[in-house]
Amino acid sequence: MQFKRLKDLREDHDFTQTELASMLGISQRGYSHYEKGDNDIPTEILIRLSQIYGTSTDYILGLSNQRAREHIKSEKDKTQL
């Protein structure tokens, strides 16, 4: 499975593969394998990518078209509406 959104997000944020790989604590080659879909993305890397980009893991995986993370309101927040 190719993760096209990984490349799009990286380019939108003006990161090189080397820079992003460094932020993730992996090699550039390892990161490249994720972008090309040669390797599955480990959960901890996927979560870190969503934090870096401020988006959901579902968006990165192509399961959602909503780019921004939705904040789940607590029960307390819901009663104050």
Sequence and secondary structure as in RCSB ss.txt:
>XXXX:A:sequence
MQFKRLKDLREDHDFTQTELASMLGISQRGYSHYEKGDNDIPTEILIRLSQIYGTSTDYILGLSNQRAREHIKSE
KDKTQL
>XXXX:A:secstr
   HHHHHHHHHTT  HHHHHHHHTS HHHHHHHHHTSS   HHHHHHHHHHHTB HHHHHTS    B      H
HHHHT 
